[in-house]
């Protein structure tokens, strides 16, 4: 039996899972350092949820060595469950109880004594800004429901938390609030395993990102490393009139044109020099009203590396 390195919170080697003839995970390797955010991206149906269900002991793998929190998920599932917290795509909240009663229920389930439970509940009500804790969750906004769900997950003080699309359906302000909470957890040494459909979320939060497609990890690295896998970017030039556009098109024959603008691809290497050279090549008499530079982002990475259609 292999062991998980001391600095690894989650480790998988050769993880495999099939449903009948359909291969969902085809020998996946993962190593998630403790105290970091690891984001798993992939199209719908790529196996993200299956991987989380295996890592959280909900289903068994068909093969491979998988360890979470230093425990083998197949040989010591109870120990794994004690080490982790899970927040799914939909808030696991009892709508018949108030927010505070939901937290007290979780304190009881984790066998906290009465005084410790009261302190923990009061701490979370403040930390997660649950100012309507005396009301039932049916009256809560989507953001408050997600914050309550995460607070309930944290009642057992897990050191590894699985967040499966934690901000789906939230407005931008609520999403940013969740990001702040997640960053605070990592500052306290918690490991976050994140799946998300919002690529900006992975860009903002993750120390490392893996892209899952066709049952395999097709790329892994920091956000900056993944963006470098996609060559170049483009520059969009908008002109005051058609005469300026035609004059610029003569100078830049490789650019593609529409009625008012030119788009020019920029190579990945020497991008800044290319922009400077472009500007110098345009005659001062050409009236450029707007210049927009687009560099590769995680959307570009996602579309370049995955083959499935999201659906």
Protein Blocks (a to p, Z undefined) as FASTA:
>chain_A
ZZddfklmbdcehiacdehjbcfbgoiacdddehiacdddddehilmmmmmmmmnopacc
fbdcddeehiafklmmmlmmmmpccddfbdcddfkbcfklmmmmmmmmnopafklmmmmm
mmmmmmnopaklmbcfklpcfklmmmmmmmmmmmnopabdcdehklgoiafklmmmmmmm
mmmmmmnopacddddfblklmmmmmmbdcddeehiafbgcdfklmmmmpgciddddddfb
lklmmmmmmmmmmbccdfkbccddddfbhklmmmmmmmmmpcfklccfbdcdddddfklm
mmmmpmbdcZZ
